[in-house]
Each structure stands twice: as structure tokens, then as C-alpha cells.
């Protein structure tokens, strides 16, 4: 329900997908509010711009299960509404099959499996086919249709809506926010148009197709803010994704970088 604010002014810190989404929701929910976004980086300089934007609850930490499921479902339905509208292309929303493979015992279906609508466990034949390709024996796996929200398109889409409702953006670095901790990870974006499905292996390596490129990853450095790409991370990712999908050997590297996600 829309609320009246009088002369309410709100400042949002950060111009990634969370900051822009929060600012837009404030503009939509509160009448006559004046929202200002403070950030040292915008659009293509943010972590969100380079992220693949896959919908799947991932690296959840100690977040309670009921909150994960509630937020995940709300997000899925939000992207689904955009996907089913004329804004799908401009917003960078796409629909892609996703498979997760596990080589270790103890697999349990995720608590959010009811949300996509077509979640199912892989058959023995499917697991064997993937095992034959990779040379690694998978004991369990699941597949479902997911949604992607590609940051390089979604951030400008959000920004256009915010500017139309009078939002202000200020470039500024706030040195007082020193208690934030993040997880760094090496990411490689390649051109491989034949990859039409997303893949995870043991919640480590991933292959995530976007509109024009495919995002590869498989590293995580908790508490490490070093944004310089490292050769050992690059080698680790390529070793894992080439085992999973040998056809990536013919992919052309478009970009690689070390991204930092605040936690």
C-alpha cells in the first residue's frame, strides 16, 4: 500500500542491484519521497554488472530457512512477471534450464524446490551421461528451469525508472563503512553461444549462460578484498569447467575479474 511521506528524504548507500532495487521500491511505495543514492561506483563499475544474475538460493550462511524461501519466492515471481511482459528484453531477463551435480554422498533436495514449479531429481541415466563426459562419478543431482537477470541490462533498466521518478545519484566514497566483510571470487566471462543450460558441480564450479556470453566460476575467498585476478584461481576454474563441459575449450575469453560481494 502506498504511503504518504510529506517531505521525507531517504539516502540509499550503494548502486548495485540491491541499492537500485531498494531505491525504486521506496519511490513506488512512498508518495513524494526524495531518494538519493550515494555510491563510489555505478553501472558497469559495480559487482552487479558483472554477475551472471542466476536465480537460485546460494551460499545462505545462517539465514533462517523460512526467510530464504520467502525472499526467494518473491524474487522469482518478480522476475517471472518481467519475463512475461514487454520489458523482458530491456530488463535482461531470460529463462534457462539449470542442472546441479553432486559427487559426494549426503545429498538432500533444497528447501526451495517448490518455487520453480518443475524441480526434479536427475535420473540414473542422466547422472551417468554427465559422469561419462566429466570422468567424475556423480551420485545425485537435480534440474529445474530458472531465470537469469543479467546485471549489465538490469541495472540500466532500474536506473531509467529511478531517473524518471526524480531520483538523485551522487558519486561519493563513504570511508566510515569499515565493518563490511565480503567474499571475493574469480569470474571469467566467455563467448560460447552453444551453451544453453546452466550447470553447477558440487556447489563449487558453475557455468551460467547470459544473453551474449557465459559466466564461469569456482572460487571463493571469504574476508579477502584483493581484487587482482590470480593465475591459480584462473587455472582452478578452467580445470573444473572443462571437465564438466569439454566444449568450453573452444570458448573465447571476453573478460575476467575478481568480484567482491558484501556479506
SVG drawing of the C-alpha trace seen along z (x, -y; Angstrom):
<svg xmlns="http://www.w3.org/2000/svg" viewBox="-2 -18 51 63">
<polyline fill="none" stroke="black" stroke-width="0.4" points="0.0,0.0 1.3,-3.4 2.1,-5.7 2.3,-9.5 5.7,-10.9 5.3,-14.6 8.9,-15.9 10.6,-12.6 14.2,-12.3 15.9,-9.0 19.5,-8.1 20.4,-4.7 24.1,-3.7 25.3,-1.6 24.3,-1.5 24.4,2.2 21.3,4.3 20.3,4.1 20.8,0.4 18.9,-0.4 16.1,2.1 15.7,0.6 15.5,-2.9 13.0,-2.0 10.8,-0.2 10.9,-3.3 9.8,-5.5 6.9,-3.1 5.7,-2.7 6.0,-6.2 4.4,-9.3 6.5,-12.4 9.6,-10.8 13.0,-12.2 15.6,-9.4 19.3,-10.0 21.7,-7.2 25.3,-7.6 27.9,-5.3 31.5,-5.4 30.7,-3.1 27.8,-3.0 26.5,-0.7 29.4,1.1 31.8,0.4 29.7,2.4 29.8,6.1 26.2,6.5 27.1,5.5 29.5,8.5 27.4,11.0 25.5,13.7 22.3,13.0 21.1,16.6 18.0,17.2 18.9,19.9 19.4,19.5 23.1,19.9 25.7,19.6 23.0,18.8 25.1,18.7 22.9,18.7 19.8,17.1 16.7,19.0 15.2,21.3 11.7,19.7 13.2,16.3 15.3,17.8 12.2,19.4 10.0,16.3 12.6,14.0 13.5,16.5 9.9,16.9 9.2,13.2 12.3,12.7 11.4,15.5 7.8,14.2 9.2,10.6 11.5,11.8 8.7,14.1 6.4,11.0 9.0,9.1 9.8,12.2 6.1,12.4 5.9,8.7 7.2,6.5 10.0,5.4 11.7,8.8 14.3,7.9 15.2,4.4 15.5,5.7 17.8,8.6 15.6,11.4 15.9,14.9 14.8,18.4 17.3,21.3 17.4,24.9 19.7,25.5 21.4,28.7 23.3,29.2 25.5,32.3 26.9,33.8 29.8,36.3 29.5,36.8 27.0,38.7 24.5,37.0 22.6,35.0 19.3,33.5 16.8,31.7 16.8,27.9 14.0,26.4 13.1,24.0 12.4,26.8 8.7,26.0 9.3,22.5 10.4,23.1 7.5,25.5 9.4,28.1 12.2,29.1 13.0,32.8 15.9,35.1 18.0,36.4 17.6,40.0 20.4,42.5 20.7,42.3 21.2,38.6 23.8,38.8 25.7,41.5 25.8,39.4 27.3,36.4 29.7,38.8 30.9,40.2 31.6,36.8 33.4,35.4 35.1,38.6 33.8,37.8 31.2,40.1 28.0,38.1 25.8,39.8 22.9,37.2 21.7,34.2 18.6,32.1 17.3,30.0 14.8,27.1 14.1,24.1 15.5,20.9 15.5,17.2 18.5,15.0 18.6,11.3 21.7,10.0 23.2,7.1 24.6,5.2 21.0,4.8 19.0,4.8 21.0,2.0 20.4,-0.5 16.7,0.6 16.3,-0.2 18.2,-3.4 15.9,-4.6 12.9,-4.1 14.6,-5.8 15.6,-8.9 12.0,-9.2 10.7,-9.5 13.3,-12.2 15.9,-10.1 19.3,-11.8 22.7,-10.0 25.9,-11.2 29.3,-9.8 31.0,-9.6 33.0,-7.1 31.9,-6.6 35.0,-5.7 33.1,-5.2 31.5,-1.9 34.5,0.1 32.8,3.0 31.6,4.6 33.0,8.0 32.9,9.7 33.7,12.8 35.9,12.4 35.7,14.8 37.4,15.0 35.0,14.8 35.6,15.5 33.1,14.4 33.5,16.2 31.7,16.3 30.2,19.8 26.8,19.5 26.3,23.2 26.0,23.3 22.2,23.0 21.9,24.5 23.3,23.6 25.4,26.1 26.7,26.4 29.1,29.1 29.3,29.8 28.3,26.2 31.7,25.1 32.1,24.8 29.5,23.1 28.7,22.4 26.0,19.7 24.8,18.6 23.7,15.0 22.4,13.3 25.7,13.0 28.3,14.6 28.7,17.4 30.0,16.8 32.4,19.3 33.5,19.5 34.6,21.8 36.5,19.9 35.6,18.0 37.8,16.0 36.0,15.0 37.3,11.8 39.6,11.3 39.2,7.9 42.1,8.3 40.6,7.6 43.6,8.6 42.9,11.8 45.1,14.7 46.6,17.3 45.9,20.2 42.2,19.2 42.1,19.0 43.6,22.5 41.3,23.9 38.2,22.7 39.3,23.8 40.2,27.3 36.8,27.7 34.6,26.3 36.4,28.1 35.9,31.4 32.2,30.6 31.8,29.2 34.8,30.1 33.3,27.9 34.3,24.8 37.9,25.4 36.8,23.6 35.3,20.6 36.8,17.1 37.5,15.2 35.8,11.8 36.6,10.6 37.8,11.8 37.9,10.2 37.9,10.6 34.5,9.7 33.7,8.8 30.2,9.4 29.4,7.8 28.1,10.1"/>
</svg>
